[in-house]
Amino acid sequence: MTKRQRERTRQQDAPPSHQGSSMNPMGLATLGGVVLLLMISFSNWRELSGIQSSMDGRLSQLDTRLGQLDARIDKVAAAPARNQARGPDPNKVYPIKTAGAPAKGPASAVVTIAEFSDFQ
């Protein structure tokens, strides 16, 4: 085989080279898709960054309010117990007139239980 014949067979076996700077449509579509994905990713990143800063602000407000509530609770707990004994005194015996009222059991019982109710 001569040198020319070998060069011809090499040129025929070699993959075709693209002449010029034009790309095939599939390559352009892939490049466009990658650029679009990068733009969407950047947009999502910026939006999430804004949401994160908003949530940080709200969290600091909640921490402040929680501290204020904690201070109020401590203040109420430390205040002297005044007027806590509301209602009837459990150690006092209250006289009740039971004469003529319906009763169950002997009249000379040591303990008398009186029940008050409203039938409406």
Secondary structure as UniProt FT lines:
FT   HELIX           3..13
FT   HELIX           25..78
FT   TURN            90..91
FT   TURN            99..100
FT   TURN            107..108
//
